[in-house]
Amino acid sequence: MAEDMSEVLGRLQGLQEQMAKAQDEVATIQVTGESGGGVVKVTASGNQQILKIEIAKEIVDPNDIEMLEDLVLGAVNRALERASEVASETMSAAARSLLPPGFPM
């Protein structure tokens, strides 16, 4: 029985290590969302932090700030959606790698 418990604890430790690796990997992932045909680009990390916002100079019109705000909002939302998708895929792949072959998900 003691061997069984130590085996279970060893597996749990391995699981924790692999999930920590997957979380580290997610943090390094960068995705970009665009709007307005690419005139506004937002880069986000896999853990959904905005890293960079790029706005083409030709789109900046002081008389139409509302349009620029809408473009930035659209690009931010696209970047965050992509970051969420990529993070979910990465974490799911890590979890699947820990399951025995043929285990239903």
C-alpha positions in Angstrom: 0.0 0.0 0.0 2.9 2.4 0.8 4.3 1.8 -2.7 0.9 2.6 -4.2 0.7 5.9 -2.3 4.3 7.0 -3.3 3.5 6.1 -6.9 0.4 8.3 -6.8 2.3 11.1 -5.2 5.1 10.8 -7.8 2.4 11.0 -10.6 0.9 14.1 -9.0 4.3 15.8 -8.8 4.9 15.0 -12.4 1.5 16.4 -13.3 2.2 19.6 -11.4 5.6 19.9 -13.2 4.1 19.4 -16.6 1.2 21.8 -16.0 3.7 24.4 -14.8 5.7 23.9 -18.0 2.5 24.4 -20.0 1.7 27.6 -18.2 5.2 28.9 -18.8 4.8 28.1 -22.5 1.4 29.9 -22.6 3.0 33.0 -21.1 5.6 33.1 -24.0 3.0 32.8 -26.8 2.2 36.0 -28.7 -0.8 36.5 -30.9 -2.0 39.5 -32.9 -5.5 40.8 -33.6 -6.1 43.3 -36.4 -8.9 45.5 -37.4 -9.5 48.0 -40.3 -7.6 45.8 -42.7 -4.5 45.8 -40.5 -4.4 49.6 -39.7 -4.7 48.7 -36.0 -2.8 45.7 -34.6 -2.8 44.5 -31.0 -0.4 41.9 -29.7 -1.3 39.9 -26.6 0.4 37.2 -24.7 -1.0 33.7 -24.2 -2.0 34.7 -20.7 -4.1 37.5 -22.1 -2.0 40.6 -21.4 -1.8 43.3 -24.1 1.8 43.6 -25.1 1.7 46.1 -27.9 -0.7 48.3 -29.9 0.2 49.5 -33.4 -1.8 52.2 -35.2 -1.0 53.3 -38.7 -0.5 57.0 -38.9 -2.8 57.5 -41.8 -5.8 56.3 -39.8 -5.4 58.9 -37.0 -7.9 61.6 -37.6 -8.4 64.0 -34.7 -11.9 64.7 -36.0 -12.9 61.1 -35.8 -11.6 59.7 -32.6 -14.6 57.4 -32.3 -13.6 55.4 -35.3 -10.1 54.9 -34.0 -11.5 53.8 -30.6 -13.7 51.3 -32.4 -10.8 49.9 -34.4 -8.6 49.6 -31.3 -11.4 47.9 -29.4 -12.0 45.4 -32.2 -8.3 44.6 -32.5 -8.0 44.2 -28.7 -10.9 41.8 -28.6 -9.6 39.7 -31.5 -6.1 39.5 -29.9 -7.7 38.4 -26.5 -9.9 35.8 -28.3 -6.9 34.3 -30.1 -4.8 34.4 -26.9 -7.6 32.5 -25.0 -7.9 29.9 -27.8 -4.1 29.3 -28.0 -3.8 29.1 -24.2 -6.7 26.6 -24.1 -5.2 24.5 -26.8 -1.8 24.4 -25.1 -3.2 23.5 -21.7 -5.5 20.8 -23.2 -2.5 19.3 -25.1 -0.5 19.2 -21.9 -3.4 17.6 -20.0 -3.9 15.0 -22.8 -0.2 14.1 -22.7 -0.6 13.0 -19.0 -3.5 10.7 -19.6 -3.1 7.0 -20.4 -3.5 6.1 -24.1 -7.2 5.6 -25.0 -8.5 7.5 -22.0 -11.7 9.3 -23.0 -11.7 13.1 -22.9 
